């Protein structure tokens, strides 16, 4: 099996070098490729990516910022792996957890695996961020009669062919809700494994806002009402 690690990047010059180093240093149980999409960064991110040298790394550049969902679509379109997982470049997630996501797939227990964050005082930058995440996740569980623990997790591991078949349209952070909503509509329940997490604050570049939460609720409601 080959795993495509997809990394959307926007204005992360302070973190991208370390993000690449961490992702490529992990001992994975299978062959990997790291597909980085520079989503119209206006800082020094592009120069750092141009200087990176690893046979497993491919960089694609958007001329202007299009959003996380659009960056992931570009990465998926060029992915050569059998499976994919998303890894943001903001260092909130630890790529050392990716092999744990692979375990249920490699031993035949699961097809889709989510990394489930356990929020605590050291891993959440605000009360309202955590409550917003819980509200969106609860809405998905109510609408689809499911019981997932973390809808908005970045760590979503699934077959590349399955992601392509979902035909995700959301260009921004709404892609997280759209992916989950479409999976649950197909009666595909993600297998969840606990992962580590360290949230950064606004002063460190946190980009998601309450508006993205409202959009997520709308997307979940739309997907629930869509005819199969």
N, C-alpha and C positions, 0 to 999 in steps of 0.2 A: 504494500500500500504506500502511496505517496501522499503527503499532507501539504496542502498549500496554506501558508500562514499569510493572511491578508492584512496589511497595515495602512490605513488611511492616515495621512499626515497633513496638518494645516498649521503653519506658523509654530513649529516646535523646535526651533534652533537650539534651545537650551537643553532639550531632552532627547532629540532624535538619535544622536550618536550613542548614548547609553542604551536607548531602546533597541537599537540594532545589535549592539554588543550582547545584551542580555538574551535576545531572541535567538541569536546564532550560537550562543555558548551552551545551550541546553542539549543534553544527550537524549535525543528523541528515539523512540523504538521503531522508527521507520524513516524512509527517505523524506526530505522536506524541501520546499522552496519558500522563499520569503518574497512576496510581491508587495512592493511599497508604491502607493499612489500619492504623489505630491499634489495635493488638491489646491493648486494656485497659491502656494505660500508666497508671502511678500517679504519675508525676513531671510535669514541665511540658511534656511532648511535645504534649499536646492543645492547650494554649494557643498554642504556636508554630505548629502546623498551622492553627489557627483564624485566625491572623493572616496566613497565606500568601495571596498574591494573584497568580494566574496562570490564564489561561483554559484552559490545558492541564492543570491540576491538579484532581483530584477526591479528596476525603478521605472515607473510610468508617471508622466507629468501632465496635469491638467493646466491649460493656459490661464484659467481663472477658477476661483473657488466655486464648487458646485454642490458641496454638502457631503456628509458622510455616506448617505445612501448611494449617491452618484459615484463616489470614489470606490465603494465596495463593488458596485456593478462593473466598473472598469476593471477592477482586480479579478473578479469572477470570470469575466469574459476572456481574460488571458490566462487564467489558472490552468495548470497542467496536471494538478493532483487529482486523486480520487476523492479525497475529503478536504474540507476547508475549515479554518477557524479564523475568527477576526481577533486581531490584537492591536489595540490602540497604541499610539506612540507616546502617551502621556505618563507612562510609568505607574499608573494606578493598578494595573494588573501585573502579575508575576508570570512570565512565560514558563517558569519551572513547574507551574500547575498544568500545562498543556498535556504532558504525558499522562496525568491522572484522568484527563478527559478522554484520552485515547483508549485507556484500559477497557472500558465497557464495550467499545466497538471491536477491539482486537480479539476479545474473548467471546464475542457473539451475543452479549447481553443487550446491546442497544444499537440504534441507527443514528439517533440524534441525541447529543449530550449538551447540557447547559452547565456552566459553572455558577454555583449558587453562593452569593456573597452573604456573609453574616456580619451585619453592621454593628459596630460598637463605637465607643467614644473615640477610639484611636483610628477608626476606619471610615468615618462619615464626617464631612465638613459642616453639615448643618442638620438640624432636626427636620426642617421642611423638605430637604432633599430626600431624606429617608422616607418621610411620610408620603411624599409624592410618588416615590418608587413603589411603596406598598399599596397605594391607592390604585395605580395603574395595574399592578399585578393582581390585586383583588378583583378589579373589574374584569380582567381576562378570565379569571377562575369562575366568576359568576356567569359571565356570558357564555362560556364554553363548557361549564360544568367540569372543570379540571382542578388540579391542585398543584400548580407550579409555585416555586418559591421566589423566583427572581426573573421577571420578564425582561427587564432592561439590561441584564448582564451583557457585557461585550463578548464574553466567551460562549459563543454558539458554534458547536462543532457538528457538521452534517455533510452528507455527500455533496460534491460540487454539482452533480446532475440534479439533485433535489432542489438545491437553492436556485438553479437556473429555471427549473420548472415552476417555481413560485411566482416568477415574473414580478419582482418587487419594483414598485413605481415610486415610492417615497425617496426623495433626493436628500433629505436631511436625517435627523435623529429618529424620525417617524418610522424608519426602516426596521427598528427593533420591534416595535409593536406589530408592524405588518408581517414580518417573518413569523412571529409567534402566532398571530391570529390565523394566518394561512395554514400553518402546521396543525393547529388545533382544529380548524375546519375539516382537515383531512383525517382527523382522529389520530394524529401523530403526537404522542405525549413525550416530551423530552425527558430523558434520564438525567438526573441532577447529581452533581458531585460538589462538595464544599471546596471553595477556593479562598485564597487570601486576597485582600483588597486594601488599598490605601487611597482614599479620595483626596484630591487636591482642591484648594479653594479658588475663589474668583481671582484673588491676587496672583495665583499661580497659573491662571489661564483656563479655568473651568468654563466650558462653553455652553453646556445644556442649561435651559431655563424652564420656568413654569409653563411657558407657551408650548414647549415640546411635550409636556405632560398632557396638556389639553388636546394637542394634536393626536397623541397616542390614544387617548380615550375615544376620540372621534374615529380613528382608524379601526380600533377594535370593534366598535359598534357597527361600523360599515361592513367589516368582514363577517361579523356574525349574521348580518341581515342579507348578505349576498347569497344567491342561489348556488347550490353545489353543482 
